[in-house]
Amino acid sequence: MPIEQERLEDALAIHQLTDEAFKGMPFSQQTEARIVDALRAAGALTLSLIARRNGEIVGHVAFSPVRINGEAGDWHGLGPVSVRPAQQRKGIGQALIHDGLGRLRAMKAAGCILLGSPAYYSRFGFESASDLHYGNILPGYLQFLTFRGPAPKGEVSFRPGFDVS
Ligand SMILES: CC(C)(COP(=O)(O)OP(=O)(O)OC[C@H]1O[C@@H](n2cnc3c(N)ncnc32)[C@H](O)[C@@H]1OP(=O)(O)O)[C@@H](O)C(=O)NCCC(=O)NCCS
């Protein structure tokens, strides 16, 4: 499945897709679509990748810079990631994430950090981060994948767009 960078005209479809994917998810406050909009408005989308099927956007993943101990470096956060409900469990989410991680590596990023289920993200090589902290997030849910250099240590901060509530 071809994965492409978003175009200007894709913003509304990405918003709707993200709302649809997270609708009713017990862990979600349904702020994810606005998070993507806020990241875009702040020029903070390192990558905003879409998967299309028959011309329709069926999946999306965002990556944005993160800071560790307040320091900007080459670390990027993964998320939100969304697949249209009727198209889930067909490999679209994995294709988007693999593609994005490949692009980050090609950009010589240090690595990627995310908040999410270890059951899902361990397949991409993400590890739970015992030396990393983010507010009161449950242990295990803050995960990282190192591309180069040492594993990250300290307090993670995502872009302000992530605080949309
Ligand atoms: C999570 C999501 C992006 C995965 O995309 P997808 O295209 O459905 O997933 P894929 O087809 O690539 O992978 C399917 C595999 O992921 C697993 N999976 C999907 N969501 C999972 C979750 N939340 N926790 C654990 N495993 C999960 C499936 O069990 C399946 O595993 P299997 O292949 O061993 O059966 C998609 O289901 C989605 O949009 N969910 C709603 C929004 C969401 O939860 N986003 C992530 C927040 S961290």
The ligand as an SDF file (V2000), in Angstrom:
LIG
                    3D

 48 50  0  0  0  0  0  0  0  0999 V2000
   -4.3500    0.9170   16.4310 C   0  0  0  0  0  0  0  0  0  0  0  0
   -4.5750    1.0140   14.9150 C   0  0  0  0  0  0  0  0  0  0  0  0
   -3.9220    2.2450   14.3600 C   0  0  0  0  0  0  0  0  0  0  0  0
   -3.9320   -0.2470   14.3030 C   0  0  0  0  0  0  0  0  0  0  0  0
   -4.1000   -0.1960   12.9010 O   0  0  0  0  0  0  0  0  0  0  0  0
   -4.6540   -1.4700   12.1240 P   0  0  0  0  0  0  0  0  0  0  0  0
   -4.5410   -1.2040   10.6740 O   0  0  0  0  0  0  0  0  0  0  0  0
   -5.9830   -1.8190   12.6570 O   0  0  0  0  0  0  0  0  0  0  0  0
   -3.6090   -2.5800   12.6130 O   0  0  0  0  0  0  0  0  0  0  0  0
   -2.8140   -3.6130   11.7480 P   0  0  0  0  0  0  0  0  0  0  0  0
   -3.7570   -4.3290   10.8130 O   0  0  0  0  0  0  0  0  0  0  0  0
   -1.6410   -2.9850   11.1430 O   0  0  0  0  0  0  0  0  0  0  0  0
   -2.3430   -4.5890   12.8850 O   0  0  0  0  0  0  0  0  0  0  0  0
   -3.3090   -5.4420   13.4360 C   0  0  0  0  0  0  0  0  0  0  0  0
   -2.7290   -6.0450   14.6660 C   0  0  0  0  0  0  0  0  0  0  0  0
   -2.6660   -5.0700   15.6670 O   0  0  0  0  0  0  0  0  0  0  0  0
   -3.3440   -5.5190   16.8250 C   0  0  0  0  0  0  0  0  0  0  0  0
   -3.9030   -4.3480   17.4640 N   0  0  0  0  0  0  0  0  0  0  0  0
   -4.6300   -3.3570   16.9320 C   0  0  0  0  0  0  0  0  0  0  0  0
   -4.9020   -2.4400   17.8990 N   0  0  0  0  0  0  0  0  0  0  0  0
   -4.3160   -2.8840   19.0340 C   0  0  0  0  0  0  0  0  0  0  0  0
   -4.2470   -2.4090   20.3700 C   0  0  0  0  0  0  0  0  0  0  0  0
   -4.8260   -1.2620   20.7400 N   0  0  0  0  0  0  0  0  0  0  0  0
   -3.5670   -3.1320   21.2750 N   0  0  0  0  0  0  0  0  0  0  0  0
   -2.9800   -4.2990   20.9290 C   0  0  0  0  0  0  0  0  0  0  0  0
   -3.0040   -4.8030   19.6820 N   0  0  0  0  0  0  0  0  0  0  0  0
   -3.6840   -4.1050   18.7560 C   0  0  0  0  0  0  0  0  0  0  0  0
   -4.3680   -6.4880   16.3110 C   0  0  0  0  0  0  0  0  0  0  0  0
   -4.7190   -7.4160   17.2960 O   0  0  0  0  0  0  0  0  0  0  0  0
   -3.6060   -7.1690   15.1920 C   0  0  0  0  0  0  0  0  0  0  0  0
   -2.7190   -8.1210   15.7290 O   0  0  0  0  0  0  0  0  0  0  0  0
   -2.5140   -9.4870   14.9980 P   0  0  0  0  0  0  0  0  0  0  0  0
   -1.9940   -9.1400   13.6440 O   0  0  0  0  0  0  0  0  0  0  0  0
   -1.5100  -10.1660   15.8780 O   0  0  0  0  0  0  0  0  0  0  0  0
   -3.8760  -10.0900   14.9820 O   0  0  0  0  0  0  0  0  0  0  0  0
   -6.0900    1.0030   14.5550 C   0  0  0  0  0  0  0  0  0  0  0  0
   -6.6680   -0.1700   15.0390 O   0  0  0  0  0  0  0  0  0  0  0  0
   -6.8430    2.2080   15.0670 C   0  0  0  0  0  0  0  0  0  0  0  0
   -6.9920    3.2100   14.3720 O   0  0  0  0  0  0  0  0  0  0  0  0
   -7.3930    2.1040   16.2980 N   0  0  0  0  0  0  0  0  0  0  0  0
   -8.1680    3.2020   16.8800 C   0  0  0  0  0  0  0  0  0  0  0  0
   -7.2720    4.3580   17.2550 C   0  0  0  0  0  0  0  0  0  0  0  0
   -6.1300    3.9040   18.1590 C   0  0  0  0  0  0  0  0  0  0  0  0
   -6.3150    3.1450   19.0990 O   0  0  0  0  0  0  0  0  0  0  0  0
   -4.9150    4.4060   17.8540 N   0  0  0  0  0  0  0  0  0  0  0  0
   -3.7070    4.0570   18.5830 C   0  0  0  0  0  0  0  0  0  0  0  0
   -3.6780    4.7130   19.9130 C   0  0  0  0  0  0  0  0  0  0  0  0
   -2.1910    4.2630   20.7940 S   0  0  0  0  0  0  0  0  0  0  0  0
  1  2  1  0
  2  3  1  0
  2  4  1  0
  2 36  1  0
  4  5  1  0
  5  6  1  0
  6  7  2  0
  6  8  1  0
  6  9  1  0
  9 10  1  0
 10 11  2  0
 10 12  1  0
 10 13  1  0
 13 14  1  0
 14 15  1  0
 15 16  1  0
 15 30  1  0
 16 17  1  0
 17 18  1  0
 17 28  1  0
 18 19  1  0
 18 27  1  0
 19 20  2  0
 20 21  1  0
 21 22  1  0
 21 27  2  0
 22 23  1  0
 22 24  2  0
 24 25  1  0
 25 26  2  0
 26 27  1  0
 28 29  1  0
 28 30  1  0
 30 31  1  0
 31 32  1  0
 32 33  2  0
 32 34  1  0
 32 35  1  0
 36 37  1  0
 36 38  1  0
 38 39  2  0
 38 40  1  0
 40 41  1  0
 41 42  1  0
 42 43  1  0
 43 44  2  0
 43 45  1  0
 45 46  1  0
 46 47  1  0
 47 48  1  0
M  END
$$$$
